[in-house]
Amino acid sequence: MNSPFLRSGLEGLSEYSSEPLEGVDLDLRDNINLWGAPPRALAAVRSAASLVLQSYPSVGANGLAEAIAAAAGVGADEVVSGCGSDDVIDACLRAVAAPGTRLAYADPTFSMIPVFARLNGLEPMAVPLLADGSADVDGLLATGARVIYLCSPNNPTGTVTPPSEIRRLVDRAPGIVILDEAYAEFDTGIDWRPSAPSLERVLVTRTFSKAWGLAGLRVGYGVGGRRLVAATARTRGPYRVNALAELAATTALREDAEWMRDVARQAVESRERLVAALQGRANVRAWDSRANFAFLQVDGSAAEVARRFAERGIGVRSFAGLTGVGDAVRIGVAPRESFDRVVAACEELWPCA
């Protein structure tokens, strides 16, 4: 309903939601880490003193920035953290783009990107993915956009853009490139964080919500040149990472890295097991996902496929009419003892051709 007191243009934006599914006991819609939380980080949170709760956190989570910098091989002043990596992306948009500026992104991708563009008064420009699921670099550059967003591995397809193409995009972009690496821990490609500061116009974002198992604490960060990082921090505002979140993420980086790598390896094994089970089956095509989920292009209604999974107690994310894809479902991975049900359900839903 329109109101003279509300900003115009908000009517077309839908509130982000994830509705509970009745009867579902294995929810794979959000790609979270179902192997649990990092053990040392969990212990640190459980033993936190009351002072941690009754006091404000550090203004800019400097301790976390130092831990991230050490892990990524950059300086602490080349790191900016936030309430999830989407918070950092949102702040970066405000830092680098005035209202009316173009923001180009591959389509389909993280659904909040056009939303953040509109909320910041920017003009979102969608560029369809190539047939192999990689970003169309020439198409993105042709928009002339001052800000280009690229997610690799991409959400929701899980596909990657070749490093040579990413480098070409960075070299030729007229403005800022935001490179979202939320799922990088599940891929063996190039880690762009160490080189981001020298590239100056690139902000590489990552999250603790996926491989690190800290989705409930909402911690993300960006790595880039000092000026870009400082500008993003100013527009982000203070106290964006709460004290328990900073404690958990810092502890995880310093003491749970081997645990995370082992979990990521198991996640990839589960994904590949599901993809292998779908080979040669009718009415479904598994894309080349490099993330902690399988992305399945389906014939017919994705909503109906999701309903049939729900009948088996499994929650999957459905997508209708995606650009260049059509209907699809995204299935997050889980430990083998739980994931056996998913593989069996897929074999029931899609018979061999």
Secondary structure, 3 states (H helix, E strand, C coil): CCCCCCCCCHHHCCCCCCCCCCCCCEECCCCCCCCCCCHHHHHHHHCCCHHHHHCCCCCCCHHHHHHHHHHHCCCHHHEEEECCHHHHHHHHHHHHCCCCCEEEEEECCCCHHHHHHHHCCCEEEEEECCCCCCCCHHHHHHCCCCEEEEECCCCCCCCCCCHHHHHHHHHHCCCEEEEECCCHHHCCCCCCCCCHHHHCCEEEEEECCCCCCCHHHCCEEEEECHHHHHHHHHHHCCCCCCHHHHHHHHHHHHHCHHHHHHHHHHHHHHHHHHHHHHCCECCEEECCCCCCEEEEEECCCHHHHHHHHHHCCEECEEEEEECCCEEEEEEECCCHHHHHHHHHHHHHHCCEC
